[in-house]
Amino acid sequence: MIFVARAQVLADLEARALGTPNTVTMLEEACSERRWWLEQWVDGAPYIGGLIAQDLQDALADQFGRGTREGLWPVCLDCAEGPVHALHIDPDLGGPDPQWVCEETGRNVAPLGGLPTG
């Protein structure tokens, strides 16, 4: 399950040209931490992908700041007007069936692992 989640989040990083060695290392750290969590709560498997994505969002925001494009990963590309804003995982607990949702409109943009390039 961790490997599927890792692949989904990595695909979304690559879609937004953020699959750098630094961000992949951050992704690996998030996966490692959630591996322990999943061992403690096996029934949490449907939530793991969304939780790893949220963990990576937090790590990027901590490292780059929420005022930067990297710190807002993934940035919403659908809203042409207004301030730059991020997408978030819905449901909040990361699953099941996690979706990237626009913070401003609440519109579903893509499933986890399916962000359009941009």
C-alpha positions as MATLAB code, in Angstrom:
seq = 'MIFVARAQVLADLEARALGTPNTVTMLEEACSERRWWLEQWVDGAPYIGGLIAQDLQDALADQFGRGTREGLWPVCLDCAEGPVHALHIDPDLGGPDPQWVCEETGRNVAPLGGLPTG';
ca = [
       0.000    0.000    0.000;
       2.852    2.393    0.806;
       4.373    1.801   -2.637;
       1.100    2.600   -4.400;
       0.697    5.774   -2.353;
       4.306    6.777   -3.025;
       3.795    6.282   -6.773;
       0.616    8.386   -6.743;
       2.196   11.280   -4.862;
       5.348   11.102   -6.984;
       3.211   11.271  -10.140;
       1.585   14.442   -8.813;
       4.977   15.945   -7.957;
       6.201   15.177  -11.475;
       3.030   16.614  -13.012;
       3.870   19.941  -11.412;
       7.631   19.699  -12.162;
       8.560   19.272   -8.501;
      10.041   15.792   -8.639;
      13.433   17.052   -7.489;
      15.856   15.053   -5.343;
      14.905   17.231   -2.356;
      11.158   16.679   -2.699;
      11.598   12.961   -3.373;
      13.624   12.727   -0.162;
      10.795   14.487    1.655;
       8.351   12.008    0.110;
      10.503    9.088    1.277;
      10.506   10.493    4.818;
       6.713   10.841    4.774;
       6.370    7.256    3.531;
       8.706    5.989    6.229;
       6.736    7.707    8.971;
       3.414    6.470    7.622;
       4.744    2.917    7.288;
       4.982    2.777   11.081;
       1.508    4.309   11.383;
       0.092    1.690    8.997;
       1.721   -1.132   10.967;
      -0.117    0.129   14.051;
      -3.463    0.473   12.277;
      -3.765   -1.962    9.377;
      -7.356   -0.844    8.718;
      -5.933    2.589    7.838;
      -4.730    1.379    4.432;
      -7.434    3.257    2.448;
      -6.232    6.510    4.031;
      -2.495    6.183    3.506;
      -2.175    7.860    0.079;
      -4.015   11.000    1.085;
      -2.172   11.187    4.393;
       1.218   10.929    2.684;
       0.175   13.685    0.260;
      -0.864   15.869    3.192;
       2.388   15.124    5.015;
       4.357   16.180    1.945;
       2.295   19.368    1.580;
       3.124   20.271    5.174;
       6.823   19.491    4.714;
       7.019   21.632    1.562;
       5.212   24.508    3.267;
       7.595   24.272    6.227;
      10.663   24.271    4.007;
       9.682   26.812    1.350;
       7.017   28.900    3.090;
       3.332   29.116    2.249;
       3.901   32.222    0.141;
       5.848   30.327   -2.536;
       4.667   28.061   -5.329;
       6.645   25.156   -3.858;
       5.153   25.819   -0.432;
       1.659   25.808   -1.935;
       2.094   22.492   -3.777;
       0.036   21.668   -5.645;
      -1.066   25.061   -6.913;
      -4.544   25.293   -8.433;
      -4.267   25.870  -12.175;
      -8.019   26.039  -12.814;
      -8.725   29.411  -11.225;
      -7.535   32.168  -13.544;
      -8.476   35.038  -11.240;
      -7.699   35.720   -7.608;
      -4.662   34.917   -5.515;
      -2.518   31.854   -6.108;
      -3.818   29.067   -3.926;
      -3.280   25.377   -3.313;
      -5.304   22.256   -3.770;
      -5.998   20.059   -0.779;
      -6.832   16.408   -0.251;
     -10.450   15.553    0.368;
     -11.604   13.919    2.556;
      -9.523   15.500    5.300;
      -8.397   12.170    6.722;
      -6.903   11.265    3.346;
      -9.326    8.650    2.149;
     -10.781    6.546    1.025;
     -10.567    7.636   -2.623;
      -8.570   10.851   -2.044;
      -9.169   13.735   -4.437;
      -7.347   17.021   -5.018;
      -9.861   19.805   -4.410;
      -9.542   23.564   -5.052;
      -9.308   25.545   -1.790;
     -11.285   28.432   -3.266;
     -14.124   26.752   -5.177;
     -14.320   23.334   -3.538;
     -14.297   21.762   -6.997;
     -12.680   18.335   -7.485;
      -9.647   18.756   -9.741;
      -8.168   15.255   -9.914;
      -7.776   12.018   -8.008;
      -4.549   11.492   -6.085;
      -1.957   10.494   -8.661;
      -3.873   12.124  -11.503;
      -2.974   15.827  -11.394;
      -2.752   17.398  -14.837;
       0.616   18.802  -15.830;
       1.220   22.471  -15.523;
];
